[in-house]
Amino acid sequence: MYLSRFLSIHALWVTVSSLMQPYPLVWGHYDVCKTQIYTEEGKVWDYMACQPESTDMTKYLKVKLDPPDITCGDPPESFCAMGNPYMCNNECDASTPELAHPPELMFDFEGRHPSTFWQSATWKEYPKPLQVNITLSWSKTIELTDNIVITFESGRPDQMILEKSLDYGRTWQPYQYYATDCLDAFHMDPKSVKDLSQHTVLEIICTEEYSTGYTTNSKIIHFEIKDRFAFFAGPRLRNMASLYGQLDTTKKLRDFFTVTDLRIRLLRPAVGEIFVDELHLARYFYAISDIKVRGRCKCNLHATVCVYDNSKLTCECEHNTTGPDCGKCKKNYQGRPWSPGSYLPIPKGTANTCDSIILTVTTYPPKFNRIWPNISSLEVSNPKQVAPKLALSTVSSVQVANHKRANVCDNELLHCQNGGTCHNNVRCLCPAAYTGILCEKLRCEEAGSCGSDSGQAAPPQGSPALLLLTALLGTASPWAF
């Protein structure tokens, strides 16, 4: 019976907290993700969804070629320039570093001179197809934030498919088709991203825009991420709130920009003519000098940091979550079902922190420890002012201590109260008569000795949410807390 009443109380709290979502109460969920920004009113805290910084993801990938012996140089061979089949003074030799073209040269730093690149063997076995799969793996879910850019040192291929996997290479799906003739190669009408719209942004297209053979200034192939963002955020991506709103509510859109692996399928090298010149097959091959993949670790908006250790990317999870992608609640924090955080800024968004349930039977009849919501309750004294102040008697010191990198206090926005001083942004040093996170509690209150004869005033009242919760608890159960 007691357990049933306890669960009813918890259900009441969940209801209260959900009703309070539009209010500043939820700001504390983002305290580990805040940063200071400059506005017309001065320096203020900006609270945001928790996600790692976007970075160059090629620094963390593993590359695999299929067939594995497709790289040129073993045995050594000569290759010719596509524009002039009689210029065959170039050599690939895997045993000589200056003449070798291994796969890692697709991701090295490109200086001005000389250009470094991976290169396949030539099409010497024509008419057998010259096909190569280049697989990029992260062993981690990542979110793409910028265009995928592939720079060819040879002519751009006549036929190519870019594919993605969401399950670490077990299954694959196309991202985009590339061909000099889409109808002939893939039985698809040619399109460009400009032909898409908000309603068709997830459509898989075949484009002829990047398959024009070899010219001096045409070596690059794009997969346009930003152009798809622009359908929601505007041409210059200035309305990111609109994009975040779509990502928040549309799982298919989130998944479209999410990958664990990418695969470049090179199906036919650049020929530059209608027919293959069988007398000069050494002019047909693939060569890639650079691949750019920019993105971030997917942490389900529950982490600001992703660490690379022992050749593995891992989210440093916040909000009482755990797992490689912060995809579940920690043990003892399953107070409500796990959910990803929100891209939306407060007050519309929520971090969806995993809540704890602490049940302790002490005496008969049983008494239960106070069940505080796992949030930092914040109030705003002026609706026009972004800077929040901490509400009183709402956060346990243990909860704040568990928040990595959280600034408990500072000298500009979150002042220590009652004469306390801020120490390293981590804790307040309180006068002898006071205690608490911000020195907001009378020390005599904890000892139960506060009274009219103590000479100390009664502590201030808690936040509206807790007052409402207290009222609900009073009607739900006769237990004393």
URFENUR-V108760 format. One record per residue. N is the residue number from 0. RES is the residue in three letters. PSI is psi in whole degrees, -180 to 180 (NA if undefined). D_FIRST is the distance of its C-alpha to the first C-alpha in Angstrom with 1 decimal. Layout:
# URFENUR-V108760
n: [N | N]
res: [RES | RES]
psi: [PSI | PSI]
d_first: [D_FIRST | D_FIRST]
This chain:
# URFENUR-V108760
n: [0 | 1 | 2 | 3 | 4 | 5 | 6 | 7 | 8 | 9 | 10 | 11 | 12 | 13 | 14 | 15 | 16 | 17 | 18 | 19 | 20 | 21 | 22 | 23 | 24 | 25 | 26 | 27 | 28 | 29 | 30 | 31 | 32 | 33 | 34 | 35 | 36 | 37 | 38 | 39 | 40 | 41 | 42 | 43 | 44 | 45 | 46 | 47 | 48 | 49 | 50 | 51 | 52 | 53 | 54 | 55 | 56 | 57 | 58 | 59 | 60 | 61 | 62 | 63 | 64 | 65 | 66 | 67 | 68 | 69 | 70 | 71 | 72 | 73 | 74 | 75 | 76 | 77 | 78 | 79 | 80 | 81 | 82 | 83 | 84 | 85 | 86 | 87 | 88 | 89 | 90 | 91 | 92 | 93 | 94 | 95 | 96 | 97 | 98 | 99 | 100 | 101 | 102 | 103 | 104 | 105 | 106 | 107 | 108 | 109 | 110 | 111 | 112 | 113 | 114 | 115 | 116 | 117 | 118 | 119 | 120 | 121 | 122 | 123 | 124 | 125 | 126 | 127 | 128 | 129 | 130 | 131 | 132 | 133 | 134 | 135 | 136 | 137 | 138 | 139 | 140 | 141 | 142 | 143 | 144 | 145 | 146 | 147 | 148 | 149 | 150 | 151 | 152 | 153 | 154 | 155 | 156 | 157 | 158 | 159 | 160 | 161 | 162 | 163 | 164 | 165 | 166 | 167 | 168 | 169 | 170 | 171 | 172 | 173 | 174 | 175 | 176 | 177 | 178 | 179 | 180 | 181 | 182 | 183 | 184 | 185 | 186 | 187 | 188 | 189 | 190 | 191 | 192 | 193 | 194 | 195 | 196 | 197 | 198 | 199 | 200 | 201 | 202 | 203 | 204 | 205 | 206 | 207 | 208 | 209 | 210 | 211 | 212 | 213 | 214 | 215 | 216 | 217 | 218 | 219 | 220 | 221 | 222 | 223 | 224 | 225 | 226 | 227 | 228 | 229 | 230 | 231 | 232 | 233 | 234 | 235 | 236 | 237 | 238 | 239 | 240 | 241 | 242 | 243 | 244 | 245 | 246 | 247 | 248 | 249 | 250 | 251 | 252 | 253 | 254 | 255 | 256 | 257 | 258 | 259 | 260 | 261 | 262 | 263 | 264 | 265 | 266 | 267 | 268 | 269 | 270 | 271 | 272 | 273 | 274 | 275 | 276 | 277 | 278 | 279 | 280 | 281 | 282 | 283 | 284 | 285 | 286 | 287 | 288 | 289 | 290 | 291 | 292 | 293 | 294 | 295 | 296 | 297 | 298 | 299 | 300 | 301 | 302 | 303 | 304 | 305 | 306 | 307 | 308 | 309 | 310 | 311 | 312 | 313 | 314 | 315 | 316 | 317 | 318 | 319 | 320 | 321 | 322 | 323 | 324 | 325 | 326 | 327 | 328 | 329 | 330 | 331 | 332 | 333 | 334 | 335 | 336 | 337 | 338 | 339 | 340 | 341 | 342 | 343 | 344 | 345 | 346 | 347 | 348 | 349 | 350 | 351 | 352 | 353 | 354 | 355 | 356 | 357 | 358 | 359 | 360 | 361 | 362 | 363 | 364 | 365 | 366 | 367 | 368 | 369 | 370 | 371 | 372 | 373 | 374 | 375 | 376 | 377 | 378 | 379 | 380 | 381 | 382 | 383 | 384 | 385 | 386 | 387 | 388 | 389 | 390 | 391 | 392 | 393 | 394 | 395 | 396 | 397 | 398 | 399 | 400 | 401 | 402 | 403 | 404 | 405 | 406 | 407 | 408 | 409 | 410 | 411 | 412 | 413 | 414 | 415 | 416 | 417 | 418 | 419 | 420 | 421 | 422 | 423 | 424 | 425 | 426 | 427 | 428 | 429 | 430 | 431 | 432 | 433 | 434 | 435 | 436 | 437 | 438 | 439 | 440 | 441 | 442 | 443 | 444 | 445 | 446 | 447 | 448 | 449 | 450 | 451 | 452 | 453 | 454 | 455 | 456 | 457 | 458 | 459 | 460 | 461 | 462 | 463 | 464 | 465 | 466 | 467 | 468 | 469 | 470 | 471 | 472 | 473 | 474 | 475 | 476 | 477 | 478 | 479 | 480]
res: [MET | TYR | LEU | SER | ARG | PHE | LEU | SER | ILE | HIS | ALA | LEU | TRP | VAL | THR | VAL | SER | SER | LEU | MET | GLN | PRO | TYR | PRO | LEU | VAL | TRP | GLY | HIS | TYR | ASP | VAL | CYS | LYS | THR | GLN | ILE | TYR | THR | GLU | GLU | GLY | LYS | VAL | TRP | ASP | TYR | MET | ALA | CYS | GLN | PRO | GLU | SER | THR | ASP | MET | THR | LYS | TYR | LEU | LYS | VAL | LYS | LEU | ASP | PRO | PRO | ASP | ILE | THR | CYS | GLY | ASP | PRO | PRO | GLU | SER | PHE | CYS | ALA | MET | GLY | ASN | PRO | TYR | MET | CYS | ASN | ASN | GLU | CYS | ASP | ALA | SER | THR | PRO | GLU | LEU | ALA | HIS | PRO | PRO | GLU | LEU | MET | PHE | ASP | PHE | GLU | GLY | ARG | HIS | PRO | SER | THR | PHE | TRP | GLN | SER | ALA | THR | TRP | LYS | GLU | TYR | PRO | LYS | PRO | LEU | GLN | VAL | ASN | ILE | THR | LEU | SER | TRP | SER | LYS | THR | ILE | GLU | LEU | THR | ASP | ASN | ILE | VAL | ILE | THR | PHE | GLU | SER | GLY | ARG | PRO | ASP | GLN | MET | ILE | LEU | GLU | LYS | SER | LEU | ASP | TYR | GLY | ARG | THR | TRP | GLN | PRO | TYR | GLN | TYR | TYR | ALA | THR | ASP | CYS | LEU | ASP | ALA | PHE | HIS | MET | ASP | PRO | LYS | SER | VAL | LYS | ASP | LEU | SER | GLN | HIS | THR | VAL | LEU | GLU | ILE | ILE | CYS | THR | GLU | GLU | TYR | SER | THR | GLY | TYR | THR | THR | ASN | SER | LYS | ILE | ILE | HIS | PHE | GLU | ILE | LYS | ASP | ARG | PHE | ALA | PHE | PHE | ALA | GLY | PRO | ARG | LEU | ARG | ASN | MET | ALA | SER | LEU | TYR | GLY | GLN | LEU | ASP | THR | THR | LYS | LYS | LEU | ARG | ASP | PHE | PHE | THR | VAL | THR | ASP | LEU | ARG | ILE | ARG | LEU | LEU | ARG | PRO | ALA | VAL | GLY | GLU | ILE | PHE | VAL | ASP | GLU | LEU | HIS | LEU | ALA | ARG | TYR | PHE | TYR | ALA | ILE | SER | ASP | ILE | LYS | VAL | ARG | GLY | ARG | CYS | LYS | CYS | ASN | LEU | HIS | ALA | THR | VAL | CYS | VAL | TYR | ASP | ASN | SER | LYS | LEU | THR | CYS | GLU | CYS | GLU | HIS | ASN | THR | THR | GLY | PRO | ASP | CYS | GLY | LYS | CYS | LYS | LYS | ASN | TYR | GLN | GLY | ARG | PRO | TRP | SER | PRO | GLY | SER | TYR | LEU | PRO | ILE | PRO | LYS | GLY | THR | ALA | ASN | THR | CYS | ASP | SER | ILE | ILE | LEU | THR | VAL | THR | THR | TYR | PRO | PRO | LYS | PHE | ASN | ARG | ILE | TRP | PRO | ASN | ILE | SER | SER | LEU | GLU | VAL | SER | ASN | PRO | LYS | GLN | VAL | ALA | PRO | LYS | LEU | ALA | LEU | SER | THR | VAL | SER | SER | VAL | GLN | VAL | ALA | ASN | HIS | LYS | ARG | ALA | ASN | VAL | CYS | ASP | ASN | GLU | LEU | LEU | HIS | CYS | GLN | ASN | GLY | GLY | THR | CYS | HIS | ASN | ASN | VAL | ARG | CYS | LEU | CYS | PRO | ALA | ALA | TYR | THR | GLY | ILE | LEU | CYS | GLU | LYS | LEU | ARG | CYS | GLU | GLU | ALA | GLY | SER | CYS | GLY | SER | ASP | SER | GLY | GLN | ALA | ALA | PRO | PRO | GLN | GLY | SER | PRO | ALA | LEU | LEU | LEU | LEU | THR | ALA | LEU | LEU | GLY | THR | ALA | SER | PRO | TRP | ALA | PHE]
psi: [-42 | -41 | -40 | -43 | -38 | -45 | -33 | -39 | -45 | -40 | -38 | -41 | -42 | -41 | -46 | -47 | -36 | -36 | -28 | 1 | -42 | -8 | 166 | -9 | -34 | -6 | -32 | -23 | -27 | 12 | -23 | -6 | 9 | 157 | 159 | 132 | 162 | 129 | -178 | -24 | 5 | -161 | 128 | 166 | 135 | 116 | 140 | 169 | 147 | 114 | 146 | 163 | 147 | 139 | 176 | 108 | -8 | -15 | -14 | 6 | 166 | 138 | 140 | 136 | 143 | 119 | 150 | -21 | 23 | -17 | 140 | 162 | -6 | 90 | 165 | 147 | 158 | 151 | 157 | 161 | 140 | -40 | -26 | 99 | -9 | -4 | 89 | 44 | 12 | 142 | 144 | 123 | 109 | -22 | -9 | 114 | -38 | -20 | 3 | 152 | 66 | 166 | -32 | -17 | -6 | -15 | 7 | 169 | 129 | 104 | -180 | -39 | 139 | 168 | 133 | 146 | 154 | 147 | 141 | 170 | 160 | 171 | 49 | -15 | 18 | 140 | 8 | 132 | 143 | 99 | 141 | 136 | 125 | 112 | 127 | 121 | 141 | -13 | 32 | 143 | 130 | 157 | 127 | 136 | -5 | 170 | 142 | 127 | 124 | 123 | 122 | 140 | -27 | -172 | 150 | 141 | 150 | -30 | 133 | 148 | 133 | 125 | 161 | 156 | 144 | 1 | 41 | 38 | 3 | -40 | 155 | 151 | 148 | 144 | -47 | 147 | 145 | 134 | 155 | -26 | 96 | -39 | -41 | -41 | -43 | 7 | 41 | 144 | 139 | 141 | 165 | 168 | -27 | -19 | -6 | 177 | -177 | -36 | -21 | 18 | -25 | 4 | 136 | 122 | 163 | 128 | 143 | 4 | -28 | 26 | 52 | 19 | -153 | 119 | 160 | -41 | 14 | 75 | -2 | 141 | 135 | 148 | 113 | 99 | -49 | -34 | -31 | -38 | -38 | -22 | -25 | -35 | -1 | 164 | -35 | 16 | 40 | -24 | 65 | -25 | -36 | -43 | -46 | -37 | -41 | -43 | -34 | -36 | -8 | 100 | -38 | -35 | -43 | -46 | -29 | -35 | 11 | 136 | 158 | -26 | 152 | 147 | 126 | 114 | 106 | 112 | -28 | 124 | 167 | 126 | -40 | -5 | 175 | -40 | 154 | 132 | 98 | -13 | -14 | 60 | -15 | -3 | -4 | 118 | 176 | 141 | 126 | 124 | -21 | 141 | 128 | 125 | 112 | 133 | -162 | 159 | 138 | 117 | 16 | 30 | 34 | 15 | 147 | -11 | 137 | 121 | 149 | 109 | 135 | 44 | 33 | 136 | 135 | 136 | 139 | 94 | 142 | -172 | 28 | 31 | 167 | 176 | 163 | -35 | 19 | 43 | 11 | 163 | 148 | 160 | 139 | 9 | 36 | 41 | -25 | 161 | 144 | 145 | 147 | 159 | 180 | 140 | -25 | 141 | 158 | 151 | 0 | -30 | 170 | 147 | -13 | 54 | 139 | 129 | 152 | 154 | 118 | 114 | 113 | 118 | 123 | -49 | 179 | 124 | 155 | 146 | 147 | 143 | 155 | 137 | 99 | 141 | 144 | 63 | 161 | 103 | 129 | 142 | 159 | 123 | -25 | 121 | -25 | -6 | 127 | -31 | 120 | 163 | 148 | 130 | 158 | 149 | 37 | -13 | 133 | 150 | -30 | -42 | -44 | -38 | -31 | -12 | 104 | 138 | 9 | 135 | 107 | -36 | 164 | 178 | 7 | -42 | -39 | 88 | 144 | 140 | 166 | 39 | 7 | 159 | 144 | 129 | 109 | 28 | 9 | -38 | 159 | 135 | 113 | 152 | 166 | -31 | -6 | 157 | -177 | 174 | -49 | 29 | 36 | -8 | 145 | 133 | -30 | -22 | -41 | -31 | -7 | 25 | 9 | 133 | -177 | -25 | 0 | -17 | 9 | 143 | 158 | 150 | 152 | 163 | 161 | -170 | 160 | -35 | -42 | -34 | -42 | -41 | -41 | -41 | -42 | -41 | -36 | -34 | -19 | -26 | 146 | 2 | 151 | 140 | NA]
d_first: [0.0 | 3.8 | 5.4 | 5.1 | 6.3 | 8.6 | 10.0 | 10.7 | 12.6 | 14.5 | 15.5 | 16.8 | 18.8 | 20.3 | 21.4 | 23.0 | 24.7 | 26.1 | 27.4 | 29.1 | 30.9 | 34.3 | 34.4 | 35.6 | 32.1 | 32.3 | 35.6 | 34.0 | 33.1 | 36.8 | 37.7 | 38.8 | 41.0 | 42.8 | 46.6 | 49.1 | 51.5 | 54.4 | 54.4 | 56.7 | 54.5 | 54.7 | 52.5 | 48.8 | 45.8 | 45.4 | 41.9 | 41.9 | 40.1 | 40.0 | 42.6 | 45.4 | 49.0 | 51.1 | 53.6 | 56.2 | 54.1 | 57.2 | 57.0 | 53.9 | 54.7 | 56.2 | 59.0 | 60.0 | 63.0 | 63.6 | 66.1 | 65.9 | 69.7 | 70.3 | 71.2 | 74.9 | 77.1 | 76.8 | 79.6 | 81.2 | 82.3 | 84.0 | 82.7 | 84.4 | 83.8 | 82.7 | 85.2 | 88.1 | 87.8 | 90.8 | 89.1 | 87.6 | 88.1 | 84.3 | 82.9 | 79.5 | 79.4 | 76.1 | 77.9 | 79.3 | 76.8 | 79.0 | 79.2 | 75.7 | 73.0 | 69.6 | 66.3 | 65.2 | 68.0 | 65.9 | 63.7 | 66.0 | 67.3 | 70.0 | 73.0 | 76.0 | 78.1 | 77.9 | 75.3 | 73.1 | 71.6 | 70.2 | 72.6 | 72.5 | 75.3 | 77.9 | 78.1 | 80.7 | 79.2 | 79.5 | 79.0 | 75.9 | 73.2 | 72.6 | 68.8 | 66.4 | 62.6 | 61.5 | 57.8 | 56.1 | 52.8 | 50.4 | 47.5 | 45.3 | 44.4 | 46.6 | 47.1 | 50.7 | 51.9 | 55.7 | 58.3 | 58.9 | 62.6 | 64.7 | 68.3 | 70.9 | 74.0 | 75.4 | 75.5 | 72.1 | 71.3 | 72.3 | 69.0 | 65.6 | 61.9 | 59.2 | 55.9 | 52.4 | 49.5 | 45.8 | 44.9 | 47.3 | 50.2 | 48.7 | 49.5 | 51.8 | 52.5 | 55.5 | 55.5 | 59.1 | 62.4 | 65.7 | 69.1 | 72.7 | 72.3 | 68.7 | 69.8 | 71.8 | 69.5 | 66.0 | 66.8 | 65.2 | 66.8 | 67.2 | 65.0 | 64.2 | 61.1 | 62.9 | 62.7 | 58.9 | 56.6 | 53.0 | 52.3 | 54.2 | 53.4 | 51.7 | 54.8 | 56.5 | 60.2 | 63.5 | 65.7 | 69.5 | 69.5 | 69.3 | 71.5 | 75.0 | 76.4 | 78.0 | 79.3 | 79.5 | 76.9 | 74.5 | 72.6 | 69.0 | 66.2 | 63.2 | 59.7 | 59.0 | 55.5 | 56.5 | 58.2 | 55.0 | 53.1 | 55.8 | 54.8 | 51.8 | 52.9 | 56.5 | 59.8 | 59.4 | 55.6 | 55.3 | 52.3 | 49.8 | 46.9 | 47.8 | 47.8 | 44.5 | 43.0 | 44.2 | 42.9 | 39.5 | 39.2 | 41.3 | 40.3 | 43.6 | 45.5 | 43.6 | 44.2 | 47.9 | 48.5 | 46.4 | 48.0 | 47.7 | 51.3 | 54.5 | 57.4 | 60.9 | 62.8 | 66.5 | 68.1 | 71.7 | 73.6 | 75.7 | 78.9 | 80.4 | 82.5 | 82.2 | 83.2 | 82.6 | 85.7 | 85.9 | 88.7 | 86.7 | 83.2 | 82.8 | 82.1 | 78.8 | 75.7 | 72.5 | 72.2 | 69.3 | 69.8 | 66.5 | 62.9 | 60.7 | 56.9 | 55.1 | 51.3 | 48.2 | 45.4 | 42.5 | 39.4 | 37.4 | 38.0 | 36.0 | 39.0 | 42.3 | 43.9 | 44.9 | 46.6 | 49.1 | 49.0 | 50.4 | 51.6 | 48.1 | 46.5 | 43.0 | 40.9 | 39.7 | 36.3 | 34.6 | 31.4 | 29.4 | 30.8 | 32.7 | 35.0 | 38.8 | 38.2 | 35.0 | 33.3 | 29.8 | 27.3 | 27.4 | 25.0 | 21.9 | 23.0 | 21.4 | 19.3 | 21.0 | 23.6 | 27.0 | 29.7 | 33.4 | 34.5 | 36.6 | 40.4 | 40.4 | 41.2 | 38.9 | 37.8 | 37.5 | 36.3 | 33.3 | 33.1 | 29.7 | 28.6 | 25.9 | 22.9 | 21.0 | 17.3 | 17.1 | 14.0 | 15.1 | 13.4 | 16.2 | 15.7 | 13.7 | 11.8 | 11.2 | 13.3 | 13.7 | 17.2 | 18.7 | 18.4 | 21.9 | 23.2 | 25.6 | 28.6 | 31.5 | 31.5 | 35.0 | 36.7 | 40.2 | 42.3 | 45.0 | 44.3 | 47.6 | 46.9 | 45.3 | 44.7 | 41.1 | 39.9 | 36.7 | 34.1 | 33.0 | 29.8 | 28.4 | 29.2 | 28.6 | 31.7 | 30.2 | 29.6 | 33.2 | 34.6 | 33.1 | 35.0 | 38.3 | 41.4 | 39.5 | 41.7 | 39.6 | 42.6 | 46.2 | 49.2 | 49.4 | 46.1 | 43.2 | 44.7 | 43.3 | 42.6 | 43.9 | 46.8 | 45.1 | 47.1 | 46.1 | 46.7 | 47.4 | 45.0 | 42.2 | 41.2 | 42.3 | 44.1 | 42.9 | 44.8 | 43.7 | 41.7 | 39.6 | 37.1 | 35.0 | 35.9 | 38.7 | 39.1 | 37.1 | 35.1 | 36.5 | 36.3 | 35.6 | 32.4 | 30.9 | 32.3 | 30.8 | 34.4 | 35.2 | 36.6 | 39.6 | 41.6 | 40.9 | 43.3 | 40.9 | 39.5 | 35.8 | 34.5 | 34.7 | 31.8 | 29.9 | 30.3 | 29.6 | 26.8 | 24.9 | 25.6 | 24.2 | 21.0 | 20.7 | 21.1 | 18.4 | 16.0 | 17.1 | 16.3 | 12.9 | 11.4 | 13.0 | 12.6 | 16.1 | 17.4]
